């Protein structure tokens, strides 16, 4: 399951591309630090985009922690979307790539092979997520997962829910059933590069 991603998006690029949704994007806590993140992992903070309560015509960009503590103390960083109707707390996690790890091809290697996945033809995309308030860490988010598509299946038995620009506004609309959007992508949608 995804436990590392990258976000190397400039604020101007984010604003410009988000404009295609025709949903105004506000920054209630000020414009976030958009220094490139070559890697962010569980418990790190990064930006999310979510709907504004009571305002269907706006979205907000805030910085939040990736994962909240689960009932047994382990972090909830991925959450299965399969068979669930997820309407409350939807958010989008802007990234330019996410990583999966496999057993090393070289049996003498001490570290797993690392693979970067990107949405073909796009500089960045979003992963579907959920956010919630937690008494111990404040507001935090998790990434949603689904069955793997053909691009991911050779590397992992699950995949994060990747959303292209044409589905961003639908994901923020709780009237749209989550099952309509939490689907694996068709073959050729993702590019993969070995980075280690």
Buried (B, 14 or more C-beta within 10 A) or exposed (E): BBBBBBBBBEBEBBEEBBEEBEBEBEEEEEEBEBEEBEEBBBBEBBBBBBBBEEEEEBBBBBBBBBBBBEEEEEBBBBBEBEEEEBEEBBBBBBBBBBBBBEEBEEEEEEEEBBBBBBBEEEEBBBBBBBBBEBEEBEBBBBBBBBBBBEBBBEBBEBBBBBBBBEBBBBBBBBEBEBBEBBBBBEEEBBBBEEEE
